[in-house]
Amino acid sequence: MADQPQSVIGNGIKLIGETLVTGASQMLEGQVVAGIASFAVGTLGAALIAKASVPLAVTALIAVKADSYSRSIDNQGLLSRLGSAMPQRPAAEADTASSTAPAARSAAASRSS
């Protein structure tokens, strides 16, 4: 599947594989070492977290599976994919907002005195 263009059927097969075995989508894509690493992290992490909280362990396992699937699609991890979906403020606005906040606080404090 590594040489073929991404298709709906191929992505569906990878998604089904990922639901059955963590890291399967990466293994199907030819990234065997990364798939085995995802399997190890997902399985061991869920097993260790399950001692404290089963719902948290299930959530962690789903996150590892989603990250593995995301990386098999276009080598972009889940966190970077979610980060790129967040709206970004322009740098000029961020600098202006941070520089005027202390002045606004001091002006408000002097008025209340």
C-alpha positions, 0 to 999 in steps of 0.5 A: 500500500505504500506505493499506491495513492491514498484511496477510500478503500485503502484508508478504510482497511487501515481504519478497520485494522487499527480498531483490531490491532493498535499500529496495524495501519502503520504496518499496512503502510510499510512502517513496521517499526513505527507500528510495533512501537504504537502497539507497544505504547498503546498496550503497555500504556493502557495496561498501566493506566487501567490500574488507576482508571479504566475509562482513562486507559480506554481514552489513552488507547483510542488516542494512540490508535488515532495517532497511529492512523493519522501518521499512516495517512500522511506522516503527520501526528495527531497533535500536529494535526490538531494544532494546525486546525486551531486558529492562529493569532497574528504575531502583531496582535499577540505582542500588542495584547501582552504589552497593553495588559500590564498597563491596563491593570495598573490603570485599573488599580489606580482608579480603584484606590 
